[in-house]
């Protein structure tokens, strides 16, 4: 797929752990939650942060009011960093209706006029293109979570784990995460060592070319909590009869951790924020 086709795909079907409100920024928590992750590379001199926070955030707010999305999050990639990284920002957009993904910006011109009556949408498009490159976009569904229910505030830091799972082993992998790992993270959250944990399954794009099929997201309220190594202690509490080293081998049999990244929350807007301000 060439660059223009990829860009078209991302614009048409897509809008970068995410916080617990990702899963709960709506009134029907049993409905399927769809998470768009867009990876952005800022261009020198383009003032990308200002563009997202001062202009696009208000447009996403209008999208929420219109019922198109339920939340939008902007993350900076803390690790890895440097000139050789493919992207340095990630936007995450949350939907509770798959139909909204067909043409997510169908009414963006009308929304722009509402938020900024004097704005030229063509000029905004030029500024956006000059400020960043949309490197890649993908969609996940939320498969599981450690701590059900809304959190008081979104996680400030998230560890995003990109998991490769062999074809035909998805069910076994999900069972492993649900039975072995999820309860440990729930115990860590209850102890105040982390905020939550999410399991995401890739919906699109799909195929053998893509090196990971799942994400797990570890959510932390502070950098201090993220730095704590409390998994082993929580494992002993949750699985006192299970040797962690032995079962870690079982975990490795179901998936390969392709990489882990650390993202820091920079800005966000959700249904709850809008409701609280009205």
C-alpha positions, 0 to 999 in steps of 0.5 A: 500500500503506497503512502497516499493510499495509507493516508486515505485509509487512515482518514476514512476509517481512523481518527495513540495507554489510554486510561480507564475512562476509555472504557467507561466514557459512555452510559452503556458499559456492556456495549463494545468499545472501539479504540482508534490509535493514530501515531503522529510524527511532529514536523519541525516548526509546525507547533503540533501540540498547540494545534491539537490542544488549542484547535482540534480538541474543541472539534473533538468536543463537538464530535462528542456532543454530536454523539460521534465519539465518546472520548479523545486522548493525546499522548506524548511518547516518553519512551522510546525517543530520539530522531530515529523514532517513527512517531512521537505523539499518539492520539486515541479516539474512543467510539461505542458504535462501529457505524461511526467508524465508517466516515468519522469526519463526515460532519467535521466542516459543520462542527468547525464552523460551530466551534470556530465561526471564522475558520477556513476548514481548508486552511485548518487542513493545511496547518494540520498537514504542515504540523505533523505526519499521520504515520499509521492508524489502527483500530482495537476493541476492548476485550477485558479490564482489571477494574470495572467502573469509571476512575476519578481521573485518567491515568497520567502514564501508561505502558503499552505492550504490543503482543504477537499471538500466533494464528489460532491461539487467540482464545488461549492467549485471552484465557491466559491473560484473563485467568493469570495476569488480570487478577494480579493487576487487579490486586495491584490496583487495589493496593494503589500501585497502579490504576487499571489494566486493559486488554485490546484486540486488533480489529483493523487492519489485519493480516500476516504482515502485522506483527502484533494482534493485541495490546495490553495497557498498564495504567498508572496515576503517577511516575512513582507508581509506574516505577514500582515493581509490585507484580511478584508480590501481587502474584503471591497474593493472588496465586499462592499455590502457583510458582510464578517462574513456572507459569511465566513459561506458560505465558511465554508460550501464548504470546511474544512481547514485541515491544513496550512503550511508555506514553504520557497523557498530555490532554483529553476530553470525554463525555463526562468532562462535557457533562460536568461543565454544563 
